[in-house]
């Protein structure tokens, strides 16, 4: 609001004094630069592959990572072939089995009686983050590889123990569908996307399969604690190829968060995917919430506060930013991105 008033005053002055035109353009550019800018660093094999060597899926993912492709799809849907998941027609369609999995997830993640997402949904969002974000450009392993469950040790780490219920559910689903050729890594990332989309208002994020599983535990110390300063978080996410704008967009998944020990949420509508988080985090008069010091630091950070306020006032901008940055997150540590296959058509419909 202050920025708008400031710019309006300057525009009036520039009209009265035409010589201010150049300075005005510089100020406008400075203000826009402080708003959301997508993360654009390439990852995996997309770093070196020329455009003429990209598959259709590789080109689509590269465009999303560059900030030009649309990370949200609300129009492409799918009907599985008749005969069930063992039918030959289903076996021949790489996406078919994921339709059955997606339906199972939506049933577990959405409570139609309350029109809210469930604890399993918010757990799935967090599980996807914790599997993928245990990676940085300075380490050779980790990332979205399913190791958070498959390693047998990561779930015992203090930052992960609250996710045991969703890890158990993912294991059940994996055991049910593993003979159909799915990976735990893809399963976890599908869960994170459907988890967000099962909170009414959540985006329908594009879904790509092809990740390979890794039973080796991810490095420790790569997930940021809730006490970090804004700059520490910027540095931590920067080492994951995610810029300050992506940090703010992804952090706002806390809109659906509840603390396991107390049951307290991080905004007043934890069953919805909305912008209440941006307002509630910085309003100490709102009772009954858990507020991480790191979230407050980002809300007030010199670099991140303008982006925070932009998303607070523009949900469409936040949804698109979140979807793009989460697609990036869901691919960290995976080298063969060009060989992936798009199965967005199995994603459940948007909830309002």
C-alpha positions as a printed NumPy array, in Angstrom:
array([[  0.   ,   0.   ,   0.   ],
       [  2.773,   2.415,   0.915],
       [  4.555,   1.548,  -2.31 ],
       [  1.43 ,   2.31 ,  -4.326],
       [  0.943,   5.701,  -2.665],
       [  4.639,   6.506,  -3.1  ],
       [  4.537,   5.65 ,  -6.797],
       [  1.318,   7.6  ,  -7.341],
       [  2.862,  10.693,  -5.813],
       [  5.935,  10.347,  -7.997],
       [  3.833,   9.846, -11.104],
       [  2.062,  13.118, -10.365],
       [  5.379,  14.853,  -9.884],
       [  6.754,  13.383, -13.094],
       [  3.753,  14.706, -15.02 ],
       [  4.418,  18.179, -13.647],
       [  8.161,  17.904, -14.242],
       [  8.795,  15.9  , -17.444],
       [ 12.507,  15.715, -16.697],
       [ 11.72 ,  13.169, -13.989],
       [ 10.585,  10.595, -16.561],
       [ 13.839,   8.671, -16.705],
       [ 14.173,   8.603, -12.919],
       [ 10.572,   7.42 , -12.625],
       [ 11.237,   4.446, -14.926],
       [ 14.252,   3.507, -12.83 ],
       [ 12.162,   3.629,  -9.632],
       [  9.41 ,   1.516, -11.169],
       [ 12.004,  -1.03 , -12.31 ],
       [ 13.499,  -1.12 ,  -8.811],
       [ 10.096,  -1.743,  -7.215],
       [  9.207,  -4.489,  -9.701],
       [ 12.599,  -6.135,  -9.17 ],
       [ 11.8  ,  -6.435,  -5.472],
       [  8.611,  -8.359,  -6.277],
       [  8.479, -12.039,  -7.217],
       [ 11.118, -13.223,  -9.656],
       [ 11.001, -16.935, -10.561],
       [ 13.93 , -19.231,  -9.903],
       [ 15.465, -19.946, -13.31 ],
       [ 18.607, -22.052, -12.746],
       [ 18.606, -25.283, -14.716],
       [ 18.922, -28.611, -12.934],
       [ 19.686, -32.203, -13.87 ],
       [ 20.435, -33.037, -17.483],
       [ 18.613, -29.879, -18.614],
       [ 21.785, -27.98 , -17.712],
       [ 23.685, -29.414, -20.667],
       [ 21.122, -30.715, -23.17 ],
       [ 20.507, -28.403, -26.154],
       [ 16.908, -27.541, -26.942],
       [ 16.913, -29.698, -30.075],
       [ 17.7  , -32.747, -27.927],
       [ 14.801, -32.262, -25.533],
       [ 11.813, -34.585, -25.372],
       [  8.322, -33.091, -25.254],
       [  8.3  , -33.5  , -21.482],
       [ 11.84 , -32.201, -21.112],
       [ 10.966, -29.074, -23.064],
       [  7.826, -28.534, -20.975],
       [  9.746, -28.88 , -17.709],
       [ 12.532, -26.591, -18.931],
       [  9.977, -23.901, -19.775],
       [  8.487, -24.172, -16.278],
       [ 11.944, -23.957, -14.7  ],
       [ 12.706, -20.886, -16.806],
       [  9.516, -19.2  , -15.609],
       [  7.813, -19.217, -19.015],
       [  5.824, -22.47 , -18.953],
       [  2.523, -22.857, -17.111],
       [  2.961, -25.045, -14.003],
       [ -0.805, -25.337, -13.444],
       [ -3.267, -27.321, -15.56 ],
       [ -7.026, -27.129, -14.958],
       [ -8.236, -28.621, -18.236],
       [ -6.508, -31.946, -18.983],
       [ -8.348, -34.913, -17.471],
       [ -8.345, -38.67 , -17.892],
       [-10.657, -41.638, -17.758],
       [ -8.956, -44.951, -17.096],
       [ -9.678, -47.767, -19.577],
       [-12.413, -50.217, -18.681],
       [-11.465, -53.417, -16.921],
       [ -9.605, -52.089, -13.903],
       [ -5.94 , -51.586, -13.177],
       [ -4.986, -55.062, -14.405],
       [ -6.627, -54.638, -17.8  ],
       [ -4.166, -54.811, -20.738],
       [ -5.207, -51.312, -21.849],
       [ -4.301, -49.948, -18.433],
       [ -0.985, -51.778, -18.373],
       [ -0.098, -50.209, -21.713],
       [ -0.75 , -46.652, -20.518],
       [  2.048, -45.342, -18.285],
       [ -0.346, -42.953, -16.539],
       [ -3.22 , -45.36 , -15.945],
       [ -2.054, -46.817, -12.638],
       [ -1.498, -43.299, -11.327],
       [ -5.193, -42.589, -11.82 ],
       [ -5.996, -45.278,  -9.251],
       [ -3.345, -43.956,  -6.88 ],
       [ -4.541, -40.378,  -7.282],
       [ -8.104, -41.421,  -6.458],
       [ -6.884, -43.196,  -3.306],
       [ -4.968, -40.103,  -2.262],
       [ -7.845, -37.696,  -2.812],
       [-10.119, -39.932,  -0.721],
       [ -7.597, -39.869,   2.135],
       [ -6.672, -36.209,   1.802],
       [-10.071, -34.497,   1.552],
       [-12.888, -34.48 ,   4.098],
       [-16.074, -33.799,   2.141],
       [-18.105, -33.353,   5.339],
       [-16.053, -30.326,   6.408],
       [-14.809, -29.286,   2.935],
       [-11.243, -29.271,   4.244],
       [ -8.003, -31.136,   3.687],
       [ -6.998, -33.721,   6.271],
       [ -3.979, -34.283,   8.476],
       [ -2.73 , -36.857,   5.968],
       [ -2.862, -34.195,   3.24 ],
       [ -0.781, -31.72 ,   5.219],
       [  1.576, -34.559,   6.117],
       [  1.958, -35.418,   2.424],
       [  2.873, -31.816,   1.595],
       [  5.547, -31.837,   4.267],
       [  6.831, -35.297,   3.308],
       [  7.391, -34.17 ,  -0.278],
       [  9.36 , -31.157,   0.935],
       [ 11.496, -33.127,   3.344],
       [ 12.376, -35.818,   0.814],
       [ 13.305, -33.336,  -1.925],
       [ 14.869, -30.528,   0.102],
       [ 17.515, -32.741,   1.727],
       [ 19.732, -31.799,  -1.217],
       [ 21.971, -28.938,  -2.265],
       [ 24.256, -28.096,  -5.153],
       [ 27.166, -28.897,  -2.829],
       [ 26.183, -32.549,  -2.256],
       [ 26.114, -35.485,  -4.606],
       [ 23.141, -37.343,  -3.173],
       [ 19.743, -36.689,  -1.649],
       [ 16.773, -34.996,  -3.249],
       [ 13.437, -36.327,  -4.487],
       [ 14.464, -39.978,  -4.449],
       [ 12.166, -41.645,  -1.914],
       [ 14.995, -42.116,   0.579],
       [ 13.06 , -40.432,   3.376],
       [ 11.102, -43.706,   3.637],
       [ 13.278, -46.247,   1.82 ],
       [ 16.463, -45.575,   3.778],
       [ 14.911, -46.82 ,   7.005],
       [ 16.774, -44.151,   8.975],
       [ 15.645, -40.709,   7.79 ],
       [ 12.238, -40.971,   9.434],
       [ 13.938, -41.189,  12.835],
       [ 15.524, -37.784,  12.417],
       [ 13.922, -35.156,  14.706],
       [ 12.648, -33.072,  11.781],
       [ 10.812, -36.084,  10.328],
       [  9.286, -37.985,  13.24 ],
       [  5.996, -36.073,  13.085],
       [  5.414, -37.509,   9.601],
       [  5.239, -41.161,  10.648],
       [  1.463, -41.436,   9.899],
       [  1.818, -40.239,   6.3  ],
       [  5.01 , -42.277,   5.837],
       [  3.093, -45.38 ,   6.934],
       [  0.282, -44.554,   4.519],
       [  2.738, -43.994,   1.662],
       [  4.327, -47.348,   2.447],
       [  0.918, -49.027,   2.276],
       [  0.209, -47.437,  -1.095],
       [  3.662, -48.34 ,  -2.358],
       [  3.227, -51.973,  -1.364],
       [ -0.163, -52.028,  -3.083],
       [  1.079, -50.57 ,  -6.37 ],
       [  4.795, -51.326,  -6.603],
       [  4.225, -54.316,  -8.897],
       [  2.846, -51.874, -11.457],
       [  6.27 , -50.274, -11.859],
       [  5.862, -47.142,  -9.752],
       [  8.657, -45.582,  -7.702],
       [  8.414, -44.391,  -4.113],
       [ 10.016, -41.124,  -5.247],
       [  7.191, -40.413,  -7.716],
       [  4.591, -41.543,  -5.173],
       [  5.804, -39.075,  -2.546],
       [  5.844, -36.166,  -4.98 ],
       [  2.378, -36.99 ,  -6.292],
       [  1.21 , -36.997,  -2.675],
       [  2.666, -33.537,  -2.049],
       [  0.874, -32.109,  -5.086],
       [ -2.457, -33.8  ,  -4.396],
       [ -2.103, -32.844,  -0.731],
       [ -1.963, -29.157,  -1.66 ],
       [ -4.765, -29.561,  -4.187],
       [ -6.96 , -31.328,  -1.623],
       [ -7.076, -28.148,   0.448],
       [ -9.884, -26.13 ,  -1.193],
       [ -8.314, -23.316,  -3.178],
       [ -5.125, -25.301,  -3.827],
       [ -3.543, -25.391,  -7.301],
       [ -3.689, -28.347,  -9.691],
       [  0.05 , -28.748, -10.249],
       [  1.422, -30.605, -13.258],
       [  2.745, -34.097, -12.491],
       [  5.71 , -35.876, -14.086],
       [  6.841, -39.458, -13.485],
       [ 10.192, -41.186, -13.931],
       [ 12.155, -40.56 , -10.71 ],
       [ 14.329, -43.43 ,  -9.525],
       [ 14.43 , -44.667,  -5.951],
       [ 17.452, -44.463,  -3.687],
       [ 17.702, -46.458,  -0.426],
       [ 20.711, -44.464,   0.777],
       [ 19.947, -41.797,   3.412],
       [ 20.117, -38.167,   2.371],
       [ 22.733, -35.868,   3.911],
       [ 21.868, -34.325,   7.26 ],
       [ 21.722, -30.609,   8.025],
       [ 20.174, -29.478,   4.733],
       [ 16.63 , -28.844,   5.969],
       [ 16.393, -25.37 ,   7.527],
       [ 15.223, -25.132,  11.157],
       [ 12.325, -22.812,  12.116],
       [ 14.764, -20.429,  13.834],
       [ 16.673, -19.285,  10.745],
       [ 16.974, -15.631,   9.83 ],
       [ 15.645, -14.479,   6.468],
       [ 19.171, -14.384,   5.045],
       [ 19.968, -17.871,   6.323],
       [ 16.846, -19.161,   4.572],
       [ 17.701, -17.281,   1.382],
       [ 21.155, -18.891,   1.432],
       [ 19.771, -22.35 ,   2.241],
       [ 17.221, -22.261,  -0.567],
       [ 19.716, -20.627,  -2.921],
       [ 21.864, -23.745,  -2.558],
       [ 18.837, -25.678,  -3.822],
       [ 18.577, -23.37 ,  -6.917],
       [ 15.551, -21.616,  -5.388],
       [ 15.569, -17.82 ,  -5.193],
       [ 14.018, -15.518,  -2.565],
       [ 10.707, -15.423,  -4.43 ],
       [ 10.547, -19.203,  -4.521],
       [ 11.367, -19.311,  -0.826],
       [  8.386, -17.103,   0.029],
       [  6.037, -19.006,  -2.296],
       [  7.006, -22.4  ,  -0.891],
       [  7.046, -21.285,   2.743],
       [  3.392, -20.328,   2.425],
       [  2.455, -24.019,   2.257],
       [  2.29 , -23.444,   6.011],
       [ -1.23 , -22.2  ,   5.286],
       [ -2.267, -25.855,   5.678],
       [  0.043, -26.683,   8.579],
       [ -0.737, -27.927,  12.07 ],
       [  1.83 , -28.596,  14.767],
       [  1.612, -32.251,  15.749],
       [  2.27 , -31.817,  19.479],
       [ -0.252, -29.038,  20.108],
       [ -2.547, -29.381,  17.119],
       [ -2.303, -25.626,  16.63 ],
       [ -2.332, -24.322,  13.043],
       [ -0.17 , -21.671,  11.411],
       [ -3.137, -19.685,  10.171],
       [ -6.816, -19.524,  11.046],
       [ -7.943, -21.673,   8.088],
       [ -5.611, -24.708,   8.051],
       [ -8.091, -26.786,   6.071],
       [ -7.986, -24.336,   3.15 ],
       [ -5.318, -23.177,   0.719],
       [ -5.663, -19.429,   1.085],
       [ -3.758, -16.243,   1.878],
       [ -4.657, -16.069,   5.542],
       [ -1.147, -17.294,   6.355],
       [  0.43 , -14.122,   4.972],
       [ -1.733, -11.909,   7.189],
       [ -1.931, -14.095,  10.295],
       [  1.814, -14.669,  10.539],
       [  2.478, -10.961,  11.083],
       [ -0.596, -10.223,  13.221],
       [  0.166, -11.102,  16.867],
       [ -3.4  , -10.25 ,  17.856],
       [ -4.704, -13.434,  16.177],
       [ -4.801, -16.092,  18.929],
       [ -4.234, -19.833,  18.865],
       [ -1.523, -20.009,  16.194],
       [  1.995, -21.382,  15.965],
       [  4.305, -18.804,  14.414],
       [  7.801, -19.901,  13.44 ],
       [ 10.467, -17.24 ,  14.017],
       [ 11.788, -18.038,  10.529],
       [  8.395, -17.271,   8.956],
       [  8.205, -13.931,  10.768],
       [ 11.766, -13.153,   9.704],
       [ 10.924, -13.797,   6.047],
       [  7.743, -11.727,   6.304],
       [  9.824,  -8.785,   7.498],
       [ 13.047,  -9.369,   5.542],
       [ 14.335,  -6.558,   3.363],
       [ 14.455,  -8.798,   0.279],
       [ 11.458, -11.007,   1.008],
       [  8.881,  -8.614,   2.539],
       [  7.848,  -7.063,  -0.816],
       [  7.282, -10.549,  -2.253],
       [  5.379, -11.581,   0.868],
       [  3.046,  -8.599,   0.474],
       [  2.634,  -9.232,  -3.256],
       [  1.388, -12.773,  -2.601],
       [ -0.742, -11.566,   0.299],
       [ -2.626,  -9.375,  -2.179],
       [ -2.604, -11.648,  -5.241],
       [ -3.536, -15.314,  -4.788],
       [ -3.275, -16.131,  -8.496],
       [  0.339, -14.923,  -8.495],
       [  1.108, -16.98 ,  -5.398],
       [ -0.567, -20.14 ,  -6.769],
       [  1.406, -19.954, -10.008],
       [  4.648, -19.223,  -8.163],
       [  4.078, -22.053,  -5.694],
       [  3.283, -24.54 ,  -8.454],
       [  6.377, -23.646, -10.485],
       [  8.711, -23.603,  -7.504],
       [  7.319, -26.868,  -6.177],
       [  7.818, -28.57 ,  -9.533],
       [ 11.442, -27.462,  -9.246],
       [ 11.61 , -28.738,  -5.669],
       [ 10.142, -32.083,  -6.709],
       [ 12.961, -32.621,  -9.221],
       [ 15.963, -31.772,  -7.052],
       [ 18.692, -34.388,  -7.15 ],
       [ 17.255, -36.217, -10.168],
       [ 19.551, -36.195, -13.193],
       [ 17.419, -37.655, -16.004],
       [ 14.666, -35.044, -16.23 ],
       [ 14.518, -35.243, -20.03 ],
       [ 13.437, -38.873, -19.795],
       [ 10.399, -38.138, -17.623],
       [  6.785, -38.514, -18.748],
       [  3.858, -36.212, -18.022],
       [  0.804, -37.642, -16.248],
       [ -0.94 , -34.42 , -15.234],
       [ -4.17 , -35.818, -16.64 ],
       [ -4.598, -38.051, -13.537],
       [ -4.526, -35.116, -11.12 ],
       [ -7.853, -34.651,  -9.263],
       [-10.005, -31.638, -10.045],
       [ -9.665, -28.292,  -8.293],
       [-11.645, -27.855,  -5.058],
       [-13.26 , -24.568,  -4.07 ]])
